């Protein structure tokens, strides 16, 4: 389990933005709020989505779990600073 302080630091160092690939909404199970429209994924509850959805990915490890389709990333120097080992 990651400490709250490390999560905040990691999210603050995260670069990029959501490209609506929908992979984060499908990696553990397919979220029932996810739907595909015009080739992009969308969320039925986007405006009120849970905090975990707003913050994903929390660490560079999370990006690895979504088959590299995610546009979020961390610089290597920042990954070393975080010292997050799962």
N, C-alpha and C positions, 0 to 999 in steps of 0.2 A: 504494500500500500504506500502510495506517495504522500509525503507531508504536504499540507496546504501551502506552506511557504514555497516549496519547490514547484508546485503546480502554478502558482501565481507568477513566479519568476520565468518558468518555461513558456507560459502563454504570452508573457510580455516580450519575450525574445523571438517569438514566432513571426515569420515573415510570410507574405503571400495573402491570398484571399480565397474564399470559397468559389470553386468553379462549377458548382452544382452537379458534380459527378454522381452524387448519391451513394458513394461507396461507404461512407461512415454510417449511413443509415441501414446498411445491409451486412456489415461484417460479423456481428454476433448473431443477429436475426434480422429479417427484413421488417423494418418499422411499418406498422399499419397506416401511419400518417403520410408515407411516401407514395408519390405517384409520378408517372412520367408524362410530360407534356412537351410536344414539339422537340423531341430528342433530348430534353434536359429533365432532370429530376426536380421535383418541387415538394414542399411540405404543406400539408393541409392546415397545420397549426403554427406556421412559421412565426407569426407575430407574438404568440404566447408560448413558444416552445420551451421545454425545460432547460435549465442552466447547463446540464451536461451536453445537450445538443448545441447550445450557443458556444461552448468552450472547446468542443472537439476540433482538432486534435490537441490533447494536453501536452504531449511530448513527441519527440521525433520517432519514438517507438510506435506510436499510434499511426503515423503515416505509413510505416512499413507494413502494418496490418491491412491497409486498404489498397494493396496492389499498385502503389505508386501513381495512382490516377489523381491524387489530391495535389492541389497547387500550393499547399502550405509547406513550409520548410524552415529549417534552422541552419544558420551558418555553423561550420565545423567548430570554430573557436567558441561559439556559444554553447554547443553541446558539451564540450570539454569543461566549460565553466559550471554547467549545471550538475555534472557528475550524477546523472540519473542512470542507475543500472537496475534493470528489471529481471 
